[in-house]
Amino acid sequence: MGMTNPNILPTKQRWSALLVLSISLFVIVMDMTILIMALPAIVAELQATAIEQLWIVDIYSLILAGLIVTMSFIGDRWGRKKILLLGFLIFGVTSLMVVFVTSATQIIVIRAILGMAGAMIMPTTLSMIRTIFVDAKERAIALSVWAGITGFGSVLGPIIGGILLEKFSWHSTFLINVPIAIIAVIVGLFVLPEYKTRQSKSFDLLSAILSLFSMMAIVWSIKSFSKEGLTHGLTWVIFLLGVGLLIIFIQRNLRATHPLLDVSLFKNNIFTAGILSALISIFGMSALILLISQWLQLVQGFSPLQTGIYILPMAIGEIIATIIAPWLAQRIGARSVIVGGLIISGFGLIYMYWLPVTFNYNDIIPTLVMVGTGVGSLAVASTLIMSSTSVERASSAAAIEETVYDLGNVLGVAILGSIATLIYRSSLNIQSFENLNLKPSELNYANESIANTLNFASKHNLTKMYEQATHSFNIALMDTALIGGIGIVAIAIVIYFLIPKKYDITKNH
């Protein structure tokens, strides 16, 4: 199997194409976090139930994760440019449909279709960079930009959402996608080249079904564990079902002549190291954004917009690291940059553990900057992944990296979020308030989360409970940061032994 190999694009067209691909990625990543700000207004207007709220938030990432592999394959077969522009067309039209929404169910359907469109766009952006930028040095720069957009979009999503909600209704957080989609489609038609495989591969429908349901089951169960706890029976059943389907998918694709996804890529230590680096970078960032956002709004009393602005030091650290990382990798090696970035990120979290329990915002700025710097190492990780992959296998590599990105977000929030909740409840010791003659149902409600505790304490004028809740959440944040930081450093050590010392990302391998 080979790829059509058009003439190398003119310099201006190459970088114009990168701009379109970066915009494409930005809007998809932004949509993962912008809804956080709009959800309260959506719930209030559409009277969404608790279950509907969960589906409004979760369905996007579930469909996205489930369809990335299949859409990547279809892009190879029908043309990557076609699948990207079609994805954007669907994304824009679906976002526009929000003006007609009258129920929470309709929002869920819209989010599901957006997830499908996102799966058409995300892996295509990465695989097209691999084929457009033939020169390894240029490709390293292009992939650094791509990686920077990945992290920056996540951080900027809540800020953009906050700004829009200050002036407009919640519909604006969807409608912002429309002009971006129009621009991307029009410009993309002229500057993006078409790439597809010469040999027409048969579509493995069973593998596509296995990919969809295994990833949806795994992602859903991880999210459910964070909400229901590790003793929830149904969640375990769905999780094990998802793992079983994934194992069948892997075995089937290892045996296939033309697999839907080339899972044999993991036999390459360089590729595996890049995937691990991407996973753990996003893992730390997503968890910190969640916990710090809660702390800023619930403990410090900041508005959503203020919260987004106060998280900006993370984005600044990431931008600086993304710019510097490829340059450093050429001088001291990819291994040193990736491992060093992850260790900085890990110690940024560990640093929080040594703060006084009464820490304030200024105290956590170093953590935000250091974790953002660690995410900047994703720039080199993406280059590592794609430089160790042939043009023919670029779509499989892109699909795996994009899936790992989604999983990193889910795992960071689920694992560290759950740990923080457990530590918070243990420190709060809600049973110590039994002498206030509260009903068991009231105690259970107050013990669910810091939001519930503070809401209940404010409503019943329970000053001691309020103070204990903020104190306990600070402890939970510090202890969770320590656990997460140690985990990141441990993975960094593993990655150190997977990457050769003198591996050069500016050369074709």
N, C-alpha and C positions, 0 to 999 in steps of 0.2 A: 504494500500500500504506500502511496506517496502523496505529497501535497502538490497542488499546482504551485508553480514557483514564478510568480510574475516578476517583472523587473523591479529593482529596488525603487521605492517611491522617492520622489524629490524631497529634499529636507523639509521644506515648508509644509508639504502635505503630511509628512510623518508626524510632525509636532502638532499640526492641526487635528490630525486623527487622535492623537493622545488627549487633546483638549476635549474632544467629543466623548472619548471613552472615560475620562475623568469625571465629566459632568454626569455621565450615565451612572457611574458607580456612586457618586456623591448622593444623588437623589434616592437611590435604593437604600443606602446605609442610613441616610437622614430619616427615612420613613420608619426605620426600626426604632428610633428613639423619640421622634417628634410627637408621637401619639401620647406619650407620657403626660405631656402638658395639656393636651386636649381632652383626655378621658373624663375628668370631672364634669366638664361642660356637656360632653356627649351624654353621659349618664343622666345628668339633670334634665336635659331636654327630651331625651328618648325614653326615660324611665327604664333604663336597662337593669335587669336583675343581676345578682352576683355572678351567676353562671354566664350570662351574656357578656358581662364585663371581661371575664377571663377569656372568652372566645374572641372578643374584639381585639384584645392584646395579643393573644397567642396564635391565632390562625395564620397571620402573615408569615411568621417564622416557620410554622409547621409546613405550610405549602411550599415555601421557599426551599427549605432543607430537603423536602421530599422530591422535588422536581428538578433540582440543579443538575443531577447526573443525566437524566433523560433529555433535558433541554440542551445540554452540552453536546450530546450525541447527535441530536437533530440538527444542531448548528453545523456540525461537521458534514453532515449528509446533504443538507439543503442550502447551506451557505451561512457563514457566521454573521455577515452583514445583514442578510435578510432576517435572521432570527432576532438580532439586536434591535433593528428598526421596527420590526413587528411588535416586539416586546414593549418598546417605547410607545408605540401607537396605542396598544392595549392599556398601558399604564396611564397615558394621558386621558383617553376616553373614559376609563373607569373612574379616575379621580374626579372628572367633571360630573359624573352621575351622582355625586354626593349631594348636589343641590336638590335632588328629588327624593332624598331619603326621608322616611317617616317612621321608621322602626329600627330597633337595635339589630334585628335579623338582617335587614338590608345592609347595614354597616359591616356586619360579619361577612356577608357575601362579597361586598366590595373589597374588603381587606384580603379575602381569599384570592380573588382575581388579581389583585395587586401583587400578592405573593407569587402567583404563577408568572406574571409579567417580569417580576424581579428575577425569577429563576432563568428566564430567557436572556436577561441582560447581564447579570453578574459574572458568570463564568466566561461569557463571550468577551467581555472587556479585557480579561487577563490573557486569554488565548490569542486574541488579536494583537496584543502588545508583543507577544512572543514571535508572531509571524511578521509583523510590520517592521520591527526593529531587528534587522539582521545583524548589525554590528553589536558585539557584546557590551562594549562600553556605553553606547547609546541606550541599549536595552536596560542596563543597570540603572541609568538615570530615570528612564521611563517607568520602570517598576518601582523605583523609590517614590516617584510622584503618585503612582497608583496606591502604594501602601500608605502614604501620608494621607491621601483622601479617605482611605478606609477608616483610620482612627479619627481624623479630624471631623468627618461627617457624623460620627457617633456623638462626639462632644458638642458639635454645633447644632445638632437636631433640637435639643431642649431649648437652646437659646433662641433659635429661629421660631420655634413654637411659642415661646414666651412673648417674643416681640409681636407676632401675629395676633395672639390672643389679647394683647393689650389694646389693640385697635379694631380687631374684627372678630367674627364668630368662629366657632370651632371648625366650620366648613373650610376656612382659609388654610388649615394645615393639610388639607387634601388638594385644594385648588392651586396651591403653589406648584404642584407637580405639572400642571397643564402647560404653562408657558415654557417650562424647562423641557418638557417632552417635545413640544413643537419645534423649538430651536434645535434640539438634538437630532430629530428626524430630518429636518431640512438641511442642516449642515452635514450630517452624516451621509446623506445621499450623494454629496459631492466629494467629500474628503476620505471616506472610508473605502478601502478596497474590499473585494470579495475573496473569501478563502473557503474552499471546501475540498474534501478528499476526492481524489481521482476515482478511486475504486468505490463503488456503491456498496456499502455494508448493509446487510439485512438487519432489520430492526428487531431486537430481542424483546418482545412484549413482556414475557415473564420476568426478565431482569428489571424492566422498567417498573413493573408492579411491585416486585420485591424491594426495589430501591425506594419507591414512594412510601410504602407502608412500613418498612423497617425504620426509615428515618423519622417519619411522623410519629411512630410508636415510641421510639427512643427519646425524641425531643419532648413529646408530650409527657412521658413518664418522669423525665428529669424535672420538668416544670412542676408536675404534680407532687413529686417528693418534697420540693421546697415549700409547697403549700399545705400538704396533708401529713407530712412526716414519713419516716422510713417504715412505719408499721401498717401503712395503708395497703391492704391485700390486692385490690383491683389494680393499683399502680404497679405492683410487683408483677402481676400477671401480664400486663401490657408491656412492661419493660422487657421481661424475659421473652415474650413473643417477638418483640422488635429485634432483640439480639439474635434470636433463632433465625429470623428472616434475613438478617444481615449476614450471618454465617453462610446460609444457603446462597445468598447473592454473591458473596466473595468466592465460594467454591465454584459456582457456575461460571463466573467470569474468568477465573484462573484457567479453566478448561477450554474456554471458547477461543476459536480462531480469531474472530473479530468481536471482542467483548464490548459490552455497553460502556464499561469503565475498566481501564487498564490498571487493575489493582496490583499488578506485578511491579509497579513503580516503587512500592515500598521495599523492594529488595535492594534498592539503592540507598545507602546510608545517608548520602547528601540530601536526597529528596526527603527522607524520613526526618532528618534533623531540621530541615526547613519547615516541614509541616508541624513538628512539635513546637518550634519557636513561634510560629504564627498562632497556634492554639493557646499557648501559655501567655503570650503577650496580650491577646484579646481577653483571656480569662481574668487576668489581674485588672485590666482597665474597666471591663464591664461591671465587675463586682464593686470596685471603688466608686464608680459613678453612681451606682444604686445606693450604696451605704452613705456616701457623703451627701448625696442629694437629699436623702431622708433626714440626715443630721442637720443640714442647713435649713430645711423647711420646718421640721418638727421641733428640733431642739433650739435652733437659733432664731426661728420665726421669720425667715426670709421668704419672699414671694418666689414663684417659679422662675420669673425672669431674672431676679437677683441671683437665684441659685445657679442658673445657667452661666451667668457672668462670673460668679465666684469659682466655677469649675474651669474657667479659661486657662489658668496656669498649666493645667494638664495638656491642653492643646498647644500651648506655647512650647512646652518641653518637647512635645512630639514633633512639632514643625522643625525646631532647631535640630533635633536628632535625625529626622528624616533627611534633612539637607546635608548634614555632616557625615552620616553613617556610610554612604557609598564611597565618599572620599577617603574616609578612615579605612574602610575595608580594602582599598587598593594599596594602602601603606602598611597596615598591620595585620591584614588578613580577615576574612569573613568570620572565622571562628572567634577571634578576639572581640570583634564588634558585637556579634550576636550574643555570645556568652556574657560579655561585659554589660551590654544593655539590659539583659535579663537580671543580672546580679544587682545592677543599680535599681531596677524596678523592685526587686525583692527586698532590698535593704531600705528602699523608700517606705515600704509597708511596715517592715520591722521597726523602723524609726518611730512609728506611731505608738508602738507598745511602750516606749520609754517616756512618753509625754505624761505630764500630770493629768489626773482624771478630769480636772477642770479646764482642759485645753480649750483654746479658742481658734478662730479661723486662721489667724496668722501662724499659729503653731503647725498647721497641717499643710501650709503652702509647699514646704520642701517635699512632702509626700506626693502631692499632686504633680509637681515638676518632675520628680524622679520616676514616678510611674509613667508619665507621659514620655519621658526619655526612653524608658524601656520599650514602650510601644513603637518608638521610632526605629528600633532594631528590626521591626517587621519589614522595613524597606529592604534590608539585606536578606532577610528570610525569604521574601518573595523572589528576589533575584536568584537566591540559592535554589529554590524550587524549580524555577523556569530554566535556569542555566544548566541544570542537570537533566533536562527533559528535551527530547527531540521535538521538532516542529510537528511531526505526525502525532505525537502523544501530548501535545500542549493542551488540548481540550480536556483530556482526562486529568492532567495535573491541575488545571484551573478549576475543574469541578470539585476535586478533592480539597483544594485550598479554600474554595468558597464555602464548602460544606463544613470544613473545620472552623472557619470564621464564625459561622452561625452557631456551631456547637460550642465554641469558646465563649460566646456571649451567654448562651443558655447555661453552660456549666458554671461559669463564674457567678452568675446571679443565683443559681440553684444551690450550689455547694457552699459558697461563702455566705450567701444570704441565709441559708438554713442554719449554718453554724452560728451566725450572729443572732438569729432568733432564739436558738437554744441557750446561748450564753446570756442573752437579755432576760429570758424568762427565769433562768436560774438565779441571776443576780437580783432581779426584781422581787422574787419570792412573794408572789401575790397572796399566798396563804397568811402572811403576816398582817394582812388587813382584814382578817375575819372578824376582829373585834369591833369593826365599824358596822356590824349587823347588815352586811351586804348579802344578797341572794347568791347562791352558787352560780346561777346563770350570769349574774352581773360580774362575778369574779372571773368566770371563764371568758367573757367578752373582753374584759380589761386585760386579760393575760395573753390575748391573741397576738398583739403587736404593739409597738410603741404608739402608733397612731391611735389605736383603740384605747390604750391606757390614758394617754393625754386627753383624748376626747371625753372619756368617762370622768377623769379627775376634774377637768374644767367644768363639766356639766353639773357635777355634784359638789363643786368647791372643795375638793380634797387636796389641799396644798401639799401635804406630806407625800401622798401618792404621786403627785405631779413631779416633785423634786426627786423622789426615788427613781422614777421612770427615766428622767433625763440622765441621772447619774448612772443608772444601769445600762442605758444605751451607749454612753461613753465607754464604759467598761467593755461592752460587747464589741464595739468598733475597734478598740485597741487590741483585744485578744484575737479577734478575727483577722486583723491586719497581720499580727504576728504569725498565725497559722498559714495564711496565704503567702506571706513573704518567704517563710521557710520552704513551702512547697515550690515556689518559683525558683528559688536558689537551687533546690535539689534537682529540678528538671534541667536547669542550666548546666549542672555538672554532667548529667547524662549526655546532653547535646555536645558538650566539650569533646567527648570521646567519639562522637559520630562524625565530626567534621575534620578532615585532614588539616594540619597546621597551615600549609601553604596553598590552600585552595583559593584560586583566583576567579572571582565572579565576573571579571572583565574579559574572560576568554571563553570561546565556545568549547563545550565539553562533549 
